[in-house]
Structures are given as C-alpha cells and as structure tokens.
Amino acid sequence: MVYHAGAALLDLKNPEIEISRLKRPLFSPKFDWEKQGDVNDVVFPEGVTLEKDNLKIYYGCADKRIGLAEVSFKELMKNLI
C-alpha cells in the first residue's frame, strides 16, 4: 500500500464541510528515502508555512525522515476551486 499526500478545501466556519478535493495526490513517495524506512511508501504532511506564493509542506517520509515539498499556493487554489 502507498500513502500519498492530498489536499482539500474546507469551509472556514464549519470544517466538517468539504468544498473540494484534488482528484490526484498532491505528491507521492518517489525517492528512495520516502520509499524505504520503518514504514515503506509513505508520505504524510505534518505542517505548512506560506511565504508569498510558496506553500512549504513539511512531511514525514517512510516513518524515518522529514521532507519538504513546495507548491504554488495560487496554483493549488486554482485546482481546488
């Protein structure tokens, strides 16, 4: 089994309401250090920061390391709306 990172847009006042969700994973394990570890083939977001248009996603990799993925916030929102 492979665990991917996804993204969804939730209602600000009631986060139980999902407005939209990406149809494909935001990112998936592709590097050896994401594919091999205590739990293989796993990426799981842990936190984010936003610097201008750059969304930095800190994530766990195979339960052994920490990675950083970066995406354009505007592009992500365009895909979600």
N, C-alpha and C positions, 0 to 999 in steps of 0.2 A: 504494500500500500504506500502511496506517495501523498504527503501532506503539502498542499500549496498555500500561498497567501492570497487572500481575496480582498475585495473592497465592496462596501455597501454604503448607501446614503440613507441615513435615518432621520426621522422627524425630530427637530430640535426640542420641541415641547413634550413629545411622547416618543422616546427612542424605541419603544416596542413596535412602532410603525416603520416598516421598511419602505422607503420611497423607490429605490432601485438598487440593483446589484450588478457587478460586472459579470458578463457571460463567461469570461475566461479568467483564469488565475492572473493576479497582478504580477506574481513571479512564482517560480517553482525551483526546486533543487536542481542545479545543473553542474555545480563544481564538486570536485571530489570531497572537499571539506563540508559540503552540505549533504552529500550522499552517504558518507561513511562516518559513523560515530557511535555513540551509545544507542541511539535510535536512528536507523538509516532512512534516507529520503524524506527528511522533514525540514521545513522552514516555517517558523511561527513568529509573526510580528509581536513585539513587546512594547514598543513606544515609538512616537514620531515627534519630529520638530519641523517647523515650517520656517524657511529662510527665503523671503521674497517668494519666488515661484517654485522653489526647490523643496519638495517634501522628502525629508530624510526618514527612512524607516529602519529602525534598529530591530534585528530579528535573531532568534536562536536558530542554530544550524545543527541538525542531527544530534541535539541534546549535548553538544560538546563544545561549540564555539558560538561567537556572536558575529553577525554580519551587518552590513549597512547597504541598503538599497536606496536609490534616489530616483524620483519621478517628478515630472512637471505637475504641479497641483492643478494648473489650468487644464492641461490635457486630461488628467484623471477626472476632473469635474465634468468636462465636456463629454466623456464617455459614460458618466453616471447620469447625466441629465437628459 
